[in-house]
């Protein structure tokens, strides 16, 4: 699954780079103080992506830390990957039908 994720991330990065090279044109951008700035389109899109992703990721990390702290305080250990795996069941021996 990790390899699939890296292939997908690499493909998205290559697609973004190809689009960035094709659209490397300055666009006017109005700052909150009213002044106009010419900024390259791929940089503007990357800044918009980070501005949307970063707060969501920070909320996720904070919530995860809070829940882990509550679990530790309650005496419940965080489940590990080994304990989440199903135990290997022993095969059932079935006698032949004709015997």
C-alpha positions, 0 to 999 in steps of 0.5 A, spaced: 500 500 500 505 504 501 508 503 494 501 505 491 501 511 495 508 513 493 506 512 485 500 516 486 504 522 490 509 522 484 504 522 479 500 528 482 507 531 483 509 530 475 502 532 473 503 539 477 510 540 475 507 539 467 501 544 469 506 549 472 511 549 466 505 550 461 502 556 465 508 560 468 504 566 467 504 572 472 497 574 474 494 580 478 493 578 485 490 583 490 493 583 497 488 585 503 491 592 504 489 593 497 495 593 493 496 589 487 502 584 486 503 580 480 505 573 482 506 566 478 500 562 477 503 555 480 505 559 486 498 562 487 495 555 486 500 552 491 499 557 496 492 556 496 493 549 497 497 550 503 492 555 506 487 550 505 491 544 507 495 546 513 489 548 518 486 542 517 492 538 518 494 541 524 486 540 527 487 533 525 494 532 529 491 536 535 485 532 536 489 525 535 494 528 540 488 529 545 485 523 544 491 519 545 492 523 552 485 521 554 486 514 552 493 514 556 490 517 562 484 512 562 489 506 562 488 504 555 494 503 551 494 505 544 492 499 539 499 496 536 499 493 529 500 486 532 494 486 536 490 489 531 492 483 526 487 477 527 490 471 531 492 465 526 486 460 527 488 453 528 484 448 522 478 444 524 479 437 523 473 434 520 472 426 519 471 424 512 463 423 511 463 415 509 467 413 515 
